[in-house]
């Protein structure tokens, strides 16, 4: 597997991404409250999406480059590393 390239985003994108993360969390809450017999695993998917985007928004806000991955563990380590470096 090829290593993912780290990217650095403009700081103003952090607010946009956090707003999207909040929308994903709201979608999960709506699915959870729904009496529908839809696919309940979609609730977890939307929660994962929300956490991923929230972590990325923090990294962007702090000016930290990170790999374009969907792995919450890698993103969390990047966030923790950025705290310890400052």
Backbone torsions as a table, in degrees:
resi	resn	phi	psi	omega
1	UNK	NA	133.8	-179.2
2	UNK	-76.6	133.2	177.5
3	UNK	-61.2	143.6	179.6
4	UNK	-78.9	139.3	178.7
5	UNK	-76.8	136.0	176.1
6	UNK	-75.9	139.1	179.1
7	UNK	-122.0	151.4	177.1
8	UNK	-121.2	129.0	-176.7
9	UNK	-108.2	161.0	174.4
10	UNK	-66.8	141.8	-174.4
11	UNK	-60.2	-34.4	-178.0
12	UNK	-65.8	-18.9	177.0
13	UNK	-68.7	-22.9	-178.8
14	UNK	-59.4	-42.9	-179.8
15	UNK	-65.8	-40.7	178.4
16	UNK	-63.4	-44.6	-178.5
17	UNK	-66.7	-37.1	177.7
18	UNK	-65.6	-37.3	176.8
19	UNK	-63.5	-39.8	176.8
20	UNK	-65.0	-40.5	178.5
21	UNK	-60.7	-42.0	177.8
22	UNK	-63.2	-38.7	177.2
23	UNK	-64.2	-40.1	177.2
24	UNK	-62.8	-40.9	179.1
25	UNK	-66.2	-39.7	176.7
26	UNK	-62.4	-39.1	177.2
27	UNK	-61.8	-41.2	178.0
28	UNK	-63.0	-41.4	179.6
29	UNK	-64.1	-39.3	178.4
30	UNK	-65.5	-44.2	177.9
31	UNK	-62.0	-39.6	-179.5
32	UNK	-64.9	-38.9	-178.1
33	UNK	-80.1	-12.7	-176.0
34	UNK	-69.8	139.1	176.3
35	UNK	-83.4	-2.9	-178.3
36	UNK	-63.4	153.2	177.3
37	UNK	-94.9	30.0	178.9
38	UNK	-63.7	-176.7	-177.1
39	UNK	-76.1	107.2	-176.6
40	UNK	-67.1	-22.5	177.9
41	UNK	-65.3	-17.9	176.3
42	UNK	-66.3	-24.9	175.7
43	UNK	-62.6	-48.1	179.5
44	UNK	-64.8	-36.9	178.0
45	UNK	-61.1	-46.0	-178.5
46	UNK	-67.4	-35.1	176.5
47	UNK	-65.5	-43.7	177.7
48	UNK	-60.5	-43.1	179.0
49	UNK	-61.5	-41.6	179.9
50	UNK	-63.7	-46.0	179.9
51	UNK	-64.8	-43.3	179.7
52	UNK	-58.5	-48.2	-178.1
53	UNK	-68.5	-35.4	177.7
54	UNK	-65.5	-43.8	177.3
55	UNK	-61.7	-44.2	179.2
56	UNK	-63.6	-36.5	179.2
57	UNK	-66.0	-36.8	176.5
58	UNK	-64.7	-45.3	179.5
59	UNK	-61.6	-42.9	178.7
60	UNK	-63.3	-45.8	-179.3
61	UNK	-59.0	-37.6	-178.9
62	UNK	-83.3	-2.4	179.0
63	UNK	74.4	30.0	-178.5
64	UNK	-100.1	129.1	174.1
65	UNK	-79.3	150.7	-178.2
66	UNK	-149.9	157.1	179.4
67	UNK	-73.6	149.6	178.1
68	UNK	-81.1	83.8	-179.0
69	UNK	-129.6	166.5	176.1
70	UNK	-110.3	11.6	-176.4
71	UNK	-85.0	109.9	-178.2
72	UNK	-61.7	-33.3	179.2
73	UNK	-62.2	-46.3	179.0
74	UNK	-63.6	-43.0	-179.7
75	UNK	-65.9	-39.1	178.7
76	UNK	-65.8	-41.7	177.3
77	UNK	-62.1	-41.1	177.6
78	UNK	-60.9	-42.2	179.4
79	UNK	-65.8	-45.1	-179.8
80	UNK	-65.1	-40.7	177.6
81	UNK	-60.4	-39.1	-178.3
82	UNK	-67.4	-31.3	177.9
83	UNK	-69.6	-42.5	-177.6
84	UNK	-72.4	-21.9	-179.9
85	UNK	-83.1	-17.4	-176.6
86	UNK	-106.7	NA	NA
